[in-house]
Amino acid sequence: MSDLDPVTGVTEVSSTYDPVTATTTEVRREFRSGGGNTGWWLAGLVAVVAILAGAFLLHERAAPPANDQAIAATAAHDSAQSAVLEAQNAAALAQANAQASLQATQGVAQQSTQAAIQADAARAAADRMAAEAAASRASANADRAARAAAAAPSGPNAPPSGDPSQD
């Protein structure tokens, strides 16, 4: 860094102590200001414009008065230059809008992917709960059938089990 570079820096240090783990954590943050070249570029641009304006004014004072055709040609040239500048500005704006649209589209795509994953998880949870309920019903039916079989009379007085047409 030089004396001409007005970069100033501030370092902030914060410490925290955790009594449970007996550790101390330090966080350092550096804040810098200045140091950009934008100001120099703008100053240079203003100086160039001022020099060109001065040269233009000196040249115009020395030049003879222009005729109507020269004025019309200059007006056409100026309007063409302004149209070019407007087209450049429109292109820059379109590029910025396209970038913003791309970022928004990416955000929407990510959200829809997350929503689909959550919907699949909800369906899987509902299917698991339905399977557990069916297993519970089957277990209860099997338990009732086992109790009914145990409670049925067996022996000589018991009614015949099975199909009587097979005898």
C-alpha positions, 0 to 999 in steps of 0.5 A: 500500500502507498500513501496515495491509497486511502485504504483504512482497515478495522479489525473487530475481535469477539471472544466467547467462552463455553463453560460446558466444553471449557473452550474459548472461541474467537471471531475476527472480522476485518472491515476495509474502506476505500481502495477502489479505482472507480474514483480515479476512472471517473476523475480521468473521464471528467478530465477527458470530457473537459479537454474535449469540450474546451477544444470544441469551444476553441475550434467553434470560435475559429470556424466560419459559420456553417451552412444549413446542410452542415447543420442538418448533417450534424443533427443527423449524426447526433441523432444516430449517436444517441440512437446507438447509445440508447441501443447500448443502454437497452442491451445492458438493461436486457442483459441485467433483466435476463440475469435476474430472470435466470436467478428467479427461474433457478430459485423456482426450480429449486423450490419445486424440487423441494416440494416434490421431495416433500410430497414423496415423503408425505406419500411414503409416510401415508403408505407406511401408516396404511400398511401398519393399520392393515397389519394391525387388522390382520393381527387382530383377525388372526387373534380372533380366529385363534380364540374362536378355534380354541373355544370351539368344542372338540370331541364326540359331541362336536359338530363335524367340521368340514364339508358334509358332502365329502363324506 
